[in-house]
């Protein structure tokens, strides 16, 4: 006996079309991403700088832009987006479209210190970004009022121990690299100094020269002229090696082995950017960074240029820096204060 109920029903035409449409919908993002990566770039690329115009980061980004444009075959724009201690720019890029058309030129605090310093951060440096290129370290030079009796780090430490709490050091803000450099010095040397935060480097330097504060970890791009003119005295640089613009100033590490307090600049893109585009940008930035003109410009500005490691190495580097600076932020007692 023939049982129609046992035979499978032929698929309805509309059902087949629905299944096909669903499969296409699932494949479309990957397909579009692949096509987008193949014709990248098809329009100008933007480097977003979270610090003000005229600073070292802005100057280097604008120097790299035409060289990068020549390699990409499209214009490269540099846009300054300041505010909220670099958080505004970082948030814009982190939550933008992951297509490689906007990258962030991030200082170290944006991707490391902020994680512990802020109560609530609107982005995650590890999950919201993919690193493209680490291009320089930013050392500082510890300067003092030349009227003070010490001229070297050992003499400073001896003076501070003999006069506990009488020395004050300025910074560009609570939790900023110059502040944390001073805290590292205090901890490693076993001395007591008072922290005085400022809104930027120039007012802090002015107060050193006026004798209102005694010490400041200054930007190596602006301090050499003041050191040469005798308005401030250089005691040591915060990097483990000497800085090109201050060849006669020894590293603080010579007196305090292991001391290092440097910022850095890292180009990042949105997480989810196609790997082909990430690799393209990594290779092109690496080539531009190593060009003689850019390399020498960074040296002349007191920066320490870096031949960028791989993307994977940079991912591990960011994670380790979050841990390293986070411990210091907690030790100083400023975790979650912003």
Secondary structure, DSSP 8 states (H G I E B T S, - for coil): ---GGGS-----HHHHHHHHHHHHHHHHHHHHHHHHHHT--SS-EEEEE-S-TTSHHHHHHHHHHHHHHHHHTS-EEEEE---GGGHHHHHHHHTS-SSSSEEEEEEHHHHTHHHHHSSS-SS-TTTSEEEEEEEEEE-EEEEE-TTSS--SHHHHHHHHHHTTT-EEEEESSTTSHHHHHHHHHHHHHT--EEEEE-SSHHHHHHHHHHTSSSEEEEETTTHHHHHHTTSSEEEEESSSS-BTTBTTS-BGGGTSTT----EEEEEEEETT--HHHHHHHHHHHHHHHTSHHHHHHHHHTTEEE-----HHHHHHHHHHHHHHHHHHHHHHT-TT--
